[in-house]
Amino acid sequence: MKGFDAEFHDLDHYIRVITDRIWEGRRIDDIRTYYGDDCAVETPAGVSIGIEPVIAGTRATLVAFPDRRLLAEDVIISGDKERGFLSSHRIFSPMTHAGPGVFGPPSGRAVYARTVADCVCVNNRIVHEWLVRDQAAIARQIGRHERDVAQDWLDHRGRWTKPVMPPVPGGYVSFVDTQEPAAAYADVLRRLWTAADTDGLARTHDANAIAALPGGQAAAGLPAIQGFWRGMTHALTDAGFAIEHLVAKPRPGRATAMAARWRVQAHHSGAGRYGPATGRPVEVMGISHAEVVDGLVIREWHLIDDVAVWMQVLDPRA
C-alpha cells in the first residue's frame, strides 16, 4: 500500500475503515483527510469538484436521513500501488426519512437503498469518484414516483445541464479486463444496449439468477431479468455503449466477483418505462456488479439512477 497510512492492510480495509469513520462515526471532517483537494465526483445527474461539495452533500444527506448507515456488501478492487487503485464499493443503506431535503418534507418512512462508488485511490486519498445511487428506490419508499422527484429537481435547476467529468489526475487509466468471464459480461451488456439482444443473457446467466434492479426492485430467474432489459432497451434506443471500467476477481471457494462501469448515449424513442416517447437524447451512467460460478452469473446488481433519466426525459429544452 505505497503512500497509504500503515494502519491500512489493503485497499479493501482502507475503504471500509474510512467509510465507517465518515458515516457511521459521523466524522465528516475526515473527508478533508481522505479526499483530494481537487477530487472530482460524477453522479448520473452532475459533477462536483473539490472537498467542500462532498462535505456539503454528506451533511445534507444526514439532515434528511439522520440515521443513515453505509453497510458494505462488497469492495471489488483493481489497479496497483504504482498507478493507483480503484475500489468499486457496493453499499446497502438503511435509513429513515426524518428531515427536509431534496426528497421533500420528511415522511418518517424507513428506506433501504443501494449505492456503488467507484473511487480512484492514490497516496491515502480518494482523488476521483464515480457514484451511482438508486434514487428511485428512495422516492418510491417515501411514497413518491421518481418522475415527480425528477420534476422537482429539474424545476430547481431550471433545465438539464451536466458538466464534463475532468480526467483522472496523475495519468491513471481505468482497468478493462479482456479475459473471461469479464469480457463475456461486457459483450452481453453491449449487445443488450446496441441490439436489444436479451436472448444473449442465456449464454452468461444461470437460469435461476437473481438481479437487484433500479427502484429497489428485484428479478428472480432469467425470464424476469430479460423482461427488465426489454423494457429498458425498448424505451432507450439507438444506443452507443462504452465500458469505462471492468474487472473480474476470482475468490477461492467463493463466486468470482465482477464490477463494470458503463455509459450509454441513447434516445428516448419508445413508450413505457419513462412515459411516452419524447425523442430526447439520454445518457445513462451505470455500474453493475455480478457474481459468477462456473462461468455463469448467479447474482447481479445494476445501479442505474432512474431519477436522472427522468430529468433528461422531462427537460423542457427545444
C-alpha positions in Angstrom: 0.0 0.0 0.0 2.5 2.6 -1.2 1.7 6.1 0.1 -1.1 4.9 2.5 -1.1 5.0 6.3 0.4 1.9 7.8 -2.8 1.1 9.7 -4.5 0.0 6.4 -3.8 -3.6 5.5 -5.0 -3.3 1.9 -7.4 -1.1 -0.2 -10.5 -3.1 0.9 -9.6 -2.3 4.5 -8.9 1.3 3.7 -12.3 1.8 2.0 -14.3 0.1 4.7 -12.5 1.9 7.6 -12.7 5.4 6.1 -16.4 4.9 5.1 -17.2 3.8 8.7 -15.4 6.8 10.2 -17.1 9.3 8.0 -20.6 7.9 8.0 -21.1 5.5 10.9 -18.8 7.6 13.2 -20.2 10.9 11.8 -16.6 12.2 11.5 -17.5 14.3 8.5 -14.3 16.5 8.7 -12.3 13.3 8.0 -13.4 13.9 4.4 -10.6 16.6 4.4 -8.1 13.9 5.3 -9.2 11.2 2.9 -10.3 13.1 -0.2 -8.0 15.0 -2.6 -8.3 18.8 -2.6 -9.5 18.8 -6.3 -11.3 15.5 -6.2 -14.0 15.2 -8.9 -17.1 13.3 -8.2 -19.5 12.3 -11.0 -23.0 11.1 -10.4 -25.6 10.4 -13.2 -27.1 13.9 -12.5 -23.9 16.1 -12.1 -20.2 16.6 -11.5 -18.6 18.4 -8.5 -15.0 19.4 -8.0 -13.3 19.7 -4.6 -13.8 18.7 -1.0 -16.4 21.3 0.0 -19.2 19.8 -2.2 -18.5 16.4 -0.8 -18.8 17.7 2.8 -21.9 19.7 2.0 -23.6 16.7 0.3 -22.8 14.5 3.3 -24.2 17.0 5.8 -27.4 17.5 3.7 -27.9 13.7 3.4 -27.6 13.4 7.2 -30.2 16.2 7.7 -32.7 14.3 5.6 -31.7 10.8 6.8 -30.0 11.3 10.2 -29.7 7.6 11.0 -28.4 6.6 7.6 -25.9 3.7 7.7 -23.5 2.6 4.9 -23.2 -1.2 5.1 -20.6 -2.7 2.8 -21.8 -5.5 0.7 -18.6 -5.8 -1.4 -15.5 -4.0 -2.4 -14.1 -5.1 -5.8 -10.5 -3.8 -6.3 -8.4 -3.2 -9.4 -5.3 -1.2 -10.2 -1.9 -1.2 -8.4 0.2 0.7 -6.0 2.2 2.4 -8.7 -0.5 3.9 -10.9 -3.4 4.0 -8.4 -6.1 1.7 -7.2 -9.8 1.7 -7.9 -12.4 0.4 -5.4 -15.9 -0.5 -6.6 -17.7 -0.3 -3.3 -21.3 -1.6 -3.2 -23.2 -0.2 -0.2 -26.6 -1.1 1.3 -28.1 1.8 3.3 -31.0 1.5 5.8 -32.3 4.9 6.9 -35.3 6.9 8.0 -36.6 9.9 6.0 -36.8 12.1 9.1 -35.7 15.6 7.9 -36.2 18.0 5.0 -34.0 17.8 1.8 -34.0 17.1 -1.9 -36.7 14.4 -1.4 -39.1 16.9 0.1 -40.6 17.2 3.6 -39.9 14.3 6.0 -42.2 11.4 5.6 -40.9 9.4 8.6 -40.7 6.3 6.5 -38.0 3.7 6.6 -35.9 3.5 3.4 -33.5 1.0 2.0 -31.3 1.8 -1.0 -28.1 0.8 -2.7 -25.1 2.8 -3.9 -22.0 1.9 -5.8 -19.0 4.2 -5.6 -16.0 3.7 -7.9 -13.1 5.5 -6.2 -9.6 6.1 -7.6 -7.3 6.0 -4.5 -3.7 7.3 -4.5 -1.5 8.2 -1.5 -4.1 7.7 1.1 -6.7 9.8 -0.7 -9.7 9.4 -3.0 -8.8 11.6 -6.0 -11.6 10.7 -8.4 -15.0 9.2 -7.9 -18.0 7.9 -9.9 -21.1 7.3 -7.8 -24.5 5.8 -8.7 -27.3 5.7 -6.1 -30.7 4.1 -6.6 -32.6 7.4 -6.1 -35.8 5.8 -7.4 -35.8 3.3 -4.6 -35.7 6.2 -2.1 -38.5 8.0 -3.9 -40.8 5.0 -4.1 -40.4 4.1 -0.4 -41.3 7.6 0.8 -44.5 7.4 -1.3 -43.4 9.4 -4.4 -42.8 8.5 -8.1 -39.3 9.0 -9.3 -40.8 11.1 -12.2 -42.1 13.6 -9.7 -38.8 13.8 -7.8 -37.1 14.4 -11.1 -39.5 17.2 -12.0 -38.8 18.9 -8.6 -35.0 18.7 -9.2 -35.4 19.9 -12.7 -37.6 22.8 -11.6 -34.9 23.7 -9.0 -32.1 23.5 -11.6 -34.0 25.2 -14.4 -33.0 22.7 -17.1 -30.9 19.7 -17.6 -27.2 20.5 -17.5 -24.2 18.4 -16.7 -20.5 19.4 -16.8 -17.9 17.2 -18.4 -16.0 15.0 -15.9 -12.4 16.0 -15.9 -9.7 13.4 -16.5 -8.3 11.4 -13.5 -5.1 13.2 -12.2 -1.7 11.5 -12.5 -2.4 9.6 -15.7 -4.5 6.8 -14.0 -6.3 4.7 -16.6 -9.2 2.5 -15.5 -8.6 -1.2 -15.9 -10.7 -3.0 -18.5 -10.4 -6.8 -18.2 -10.2 -8.6 -21.6 -10.3 -12.1 -20.2 -13.3 -14.4 -19.4 -15.7 -14.1 -17.7 -15.4 -10.3 -17.7 -15.2 -10.0 -21.5 -18.3 -12.1 -22.0 -20.2 -10.0 -19.4 -19.2 -6.7 -21.2 -20.2 -8.2 -24.5 -23.7 -9.1 -23.3 -24.2 -5.6 -21.8 -23.0 -4.1 -25.1 -25.4 -6.3 -27.2 -28.3 -5.5 -24.8 -28.0 -1.8 -25.5 -26.9 -1.8 -29.1 -29.0 -4.7 -30.4 -31.7 -5.3 -27.7 -30.3 -8.9 -27.6 -32.0 -10.2 -24.4 -31.5 -13.8 -25.7 -27.8 -13.4 -25.2 -28.3 -13.3 -21.4 -28.9 -17.1 -21.7 -25.2 -17.5 -22.5 -24.0 -15.7 -19.5 -26.6 -16.1 -16.8 -27.8 -19.1 -14.8 -31.5 -19.9 -15.3 -32.1 -19.1 -11.6 -30.0 -15.9 -11.5 -31.3 -13.1 -9.2 -30.8 -9.4 -10.1 -31.2 -6.3 -8.0 -32.7 -3.6 -10.2 -33.4 0.2 -10.2 -36.3 1.4 -7.9 -35.4 -1.1 -5.3 -36.8 -3.9 -7.4 -35.5 -7.4 -8.0 -35.8 -10.0 -10.7 -35.7 -13.7 -9.9 -34.9 -16.0 -12.8 -33.7 -15.4 -16.4 -37.1 -14.6 -17.9 -37.6 -11.8 -15.3 -34.1 -10.4 -15.9 -34.7 -10.5 -19.7 -38.1 -8.7 -19.1 -36.3 -5.8 -17.3 -33.9 -5.3 -20.1 -36.6 -5.5 -22.8 -38.3 -2.6 -21.0 -35.0 -0.5 -20.8 -34.0 -1.1 -24.4 -37.5 -0.5 -25.8 -37.6 2.9 -24.1 -34.0 3.9 -24.9 -32.9 3.1 -28.4 -30.1 3.9 -30.9 -27.7 3.4 -28.1 -23.9 4.0 -28.1 -22.3 1.9 -25.4 -18.9 2.2 -23.8 -17.3 0.2 -21.0 -15.2 2.5 -18.7 -14.1 0.0 -16.1 -14.3 -3.8 -15.9 -12.7 -6.3 -13.6 -13.3 -9.9 -12.5 -11.8 -11.0 -9.2 -11.5 -14.8 -8.6 -12.1 -15.7 -4.9 -11.1 -19.2 -3.9 -14.0 -21.1 -2.5 -16.4 -18.4 -3.5 -18.0 -16.8 -6.5 -15.9 -14.7 -8.8 -16.8 -11.0 -8.3 -17.2 -8.7 -11.2 -17.6 -4.9 -11.5 -18.4 -3.0 -14.6 -18.9 0.7 -15.1 -20.5 1.6 -18.4 -22.1 4.6 -20.2 -24.9 4.7 -22.8 -25.8 7.6 -25.1 -29.4 6.8 -26.4 -32.7 8.4 -27.4 -36.0 8.1 -25.6 -37.8 6.7 -28.6 -40.1 4.1 -27.1 -43.1 4.4 -24.8 -43.1 2.6 -21.5 -40.6 2.8 -18.6 -40.1 6.5 -19.0 -43.5 7.5 -20.3 -44.5 8.5 -23.8 -41.6 8.7 -26.2 -40.0 12.2 -26.5 -37.1 11.5 -28.8 -34.8 13.3 -26.4 -31.2 12.3 -26.0 -30.5 10.5 -22.7 -27.2 9.5 -21.1 -27.2 6.5 -18.7 -24.2 6.1 -16.4 -24.4 2.7 -14.8 -22.4 0.4 -12.5 -23.1 -3.3 -12.4 -21.7 -5.9 -10.0 -22.1 -9.6 -10.6 -21.1 -12.9 -9.0 -20.1 -15.8 -11.3 -19.9 -19.5 -10.6 -18.8 -22.0 -13.3 -18.9 -19.2 -15.9 -22.5 -18.2 -15.3 -23.9 -15.1 -13.4 -25.9 -16.2 -10.4 -26.4 -12.8 -8.8 -26.1 -9.2 -10.1 -26.8 -5.7 -9.1 -27.5 -3.0 -11.7 -27.1 0.6 -10.3 -29.0 3.0 -12.6 -30.4 6.3 -11.4 -33.9 6.5 -12.9 -34.4 10.0 -11.4 -31.5 11.3 -13.6 -33.0 9.5 -16.6 -36.4 11.1 -16.0 -34.8 14.5 -15.6 -33.5 14.2 -19.1 -36.8 13.0 -20.5 -38.7 15.8 -18.8 -36.2 18.6 -19.7 -38.1 21.4 -21.4 -35.3 22.0 -23.9 -36.3 22.8 -27.5 
